[in-house]
Each structure stands twice: as structure tokens, then as C-alpha cells.
Amino acid sequence: MPIVKIDMLEGKTAEQKEKLVIALYKAFEENQIPKEWVTILFNDNPVENWAVGGEMLSEKIKKE
């Protein structure tokens, strides 16, 4: 039974997450994996807890 864990920056709406869920379930079903077998977990992270390329994302965003 697949478990899909999605770590992302906080701020996505419930509707945006639902669209992603629908697309993921469709992809699994296209590969003969029933959606009833799939669990999807979202982990919303504040920007202060994220680093990319050796730089805190919160600092990188300030520069943009």
C-alpha cells in the first residue's frame, strides 16, 4: 500500500491540495493501483524551516 508524503511550503489552499490529490490518485489508477490502497500525507512547513542550495529559503525570498 503506497504512502505518498509531500513536504511543501505552507500556504497552499485546501482546494489546491485537493487538485493535487485527484491528479495523484489518477496516476496511481493508470498504473493499476486502486486509490483505496493509497494514502497521501501533506506536511506544510514554514519558510523559516526550509533551506535550498545551502541558503535559508526565507533569506533567499527576501532578496528577490
C-alpha positions in Angstrom: 0.0 0.0 0.0 1.7 3.2 -1.2 2.1 6.1 1.2 2.9 9.4 -0.5 4.4 12.0 1.7 4.5 15.6 0.4 6.6 18.2 2.1 5.9 21.6 0.9 5.9 25.2 2.0 2.8 26.2 3.9 0.2 28.4 2.2 -1.5 26.1 -0.3 -5.3 26.1 0.0 -7.4 23.0 0.6 -8.6 23.3 -3.0 -5.0 23.3 -4.4 -4.2 20.2 -2.3 -7.4 18.5 -3.5 -6.4 19.1 -7.1 -3.1 17.5 -6.4 -4.7 14.6 -4.7 -7.0 13.9 -7.6 -4.1 14.0 -10.1 -2.0 11.7 -7.9 -4.9 9.2 -7.5 -5.4 9.2 -11.2 -1.7 8.5 -11.9 -1.9 5.5 -9.5 -5.1 4.2 -11.0 -3.5 4.5 -14.5 -0.8 2.1 -13.2 -3.4 -0.4 -11.8 -3.1 0.7 -8.2 -6.5 1.3 -6.7 -6.9 4.6 -4.9 -8.2 2.7 -1.9 -4.7 1.4 -1.4 -3.1 4.9 -1.5 -2.5 7.2 1.5 -1.4 10.8 0.8 0.0 12.9 3.6 0.8 16.6 3.4 3.4 18.2 5.6 3.2 22.0 5.5 6.4 23.7 6.5 7.0 27.3 7.3 9.5 29.0 5.1 11.8 29.5 8.1 12.3 25.7 8.3 13.4 25.3 4.7 16.9 25.6 3.0 17.8 25.2 -0.7 21.3 25.2 -2.1 22.9 26.0 1.3 20.8 29.0 1.9 17.7 29.5 4.1 14.7 29.9 1.8 13.4 32.8 4.0 16.6 34.8 3.2 16.5 33.9 -0.5 12.9 35.1 -0.8 13.9 38.4 0.9 16.5 39.0 -1.8 14.0 38.5 -4.6 
